[in-house]
Amino acid sequence: MSVGVRVLENSGELPQFRLVLLHDAEGKALALLPATSLLNLVAIWKQTGRQLQPVKGDDAKRYFGQDALKYPDGQAKLLSLTLFVSPESMQQEQLEIIEPHSGLSFVAIAEQLKAGSSCNLALTVDQIAAIQPEGDDVAVITKAVERFTALRVKQRLEDTLGLPSLPPTVKKIIMLRSDPEAGVDELVPVVRVDPSLSAQVMSWAASPYYAAPGDVSSIDDAVIRVLGFDLVINMALGTAMGQMLRIPEDGPRGATPYWMQSVYNASFAEKLCRMMPANDSRPQPGLVYLSSLLHNFGYLVLAHLFPPHFVLLSRYIEANPHFALDAVEQQVLSVTREQIGSWLLASWDLPEAVTTAIRQQNSPDYAGEHGQYVKLLYLSNRLLRQQGLSDGPVDDIPNELYQELGLKEDEVAKALRQLMRNDEDIKELTTLLGD
């Protein structure tokens, strides 16, 4: 389970720079760059002639957590290692150096950095945005596919990518999901004829997480008495789609497992939805659950489409734990998991509320249709990051977000504590889903 790294904020007293511990066959090295910039690994490889890689977050925490580094002599010895510094640091007489994994922080002077090698190794968010392809999501995805694969998109994009087709049961469930008149009478026969789905539904219903009274004796009993139409249909869709694509083995080291993130986000977002005032603007809890369960689906698609470059992306994420994941993906792949995940789910005819929530989940100010779905997903995901239960940097949540959703911050915190007290039950449910 990963622990989120808080977004680095400048205190306003001294310019902040961060240290990144790297290594290769020649040994350890340090990179020093502005705290809010992205470490460009490809640039450092080209300029140094070394294939330096970031160390694992846990290893960096142990290394920078040494007692000796609390004192000036130890800090001076640290900076005597092979050091690559961005030109911006050379312009400072004094600067604050921080390391996000361990919390190490100390003041250095220009004299201590003179032995370092100047290297253009940093990129800002604005620089990354300036080189991104223009156009709608389909155009951006198409350009990324053509740039990073041997594919040339000459027909419908979804026909070109070689993604698995939807199984017949999933197609039937999508039709039921889109039919406002559908209910358990239509769903139970679909579940019954699919042995794999039947076994899953029975396992879910018997899970301690749902605490069903008495034995669950049949599919009808599992769907009607324990789980209900919305939960079965949304979990069936989420797991079927998640299992169509393999969870990558060479993802970012120390990341929260895929299904653990999905289940925690879905459970918490649905809980928050039910806490909102009951009025016409409150989202449908079932669709909130589904959008949260699938919020990271694009991660699987990126790994499927761009295997070699996905490995590079993983190293970039490790080297830049404070940086927004979508900005890192834009730099490495020119497309984000939100773009490609929401597009593919939309092409499979999932509800617009779901695809909008997934596409805009990093935009708490989103004011378009289905904005409440977006805000709920943003809130649940950011709160879970603070607990190490979802990947990405930890940042502050705007107070007005609670107000816009009709939620009270103290009640939301209480709901999160209750969810985490069910930790073992949720882990068992996660096992049933795939991890």
Secondary structure as UniProt FT lines:
FT   STRAND          16..24
FT   TURN            25..26
FT   STRAND          27..34
FT   TURN            35..36
FT   STRAND          38..39
FT   HELIX           41..48
FT   STRAND          53..54
FT   HELIX           57..64
FT   HELIX           67..70
FT   HELIX           72..78
FT   TURN            79..80
FT   STRAND          83..85
FT   HELIX           87..90
FT   STRAND          94..99
FT   TURN            100..103
FT   STRAND          104..109
FT   HELIX           110..113
FT   TURN            114..115
FT   STRAND          117..118
FT   STRAND          122..123
FT   HELIX           125..130
FT   HELIX           137..148
FT   HELIX           157..160
FT   HELIX           168..178
FT   TURN            180..181
FT   HELIX           184..192
FT   HELIX           195..206
FT   TURN            208..210
FT   HELIX           219..220
FT   HELIX           221..227
FT   HELIX           229..244
FT   TURN            253..254
FT   HELIX           258..275
FT   TURN            280..281
FT   HELIX           285..293
FT   TURN            294..296
FT   HELIX           297..305
FT   HELIX           307..319
FT   TURN            321..322
FT   HELIX           325..333
FT   HELIX           337..347
FT   TURN            348..349
FT   HELIX           352..359
FT   TURN            360..362
FT   TURN            364..365
FT   TURN            369..370
FT   HELIX           371..386
FT   TURN            387..388
FT   HELIX           399..405
FT   HELIX           409..421
FT   HELIX           423..433
//
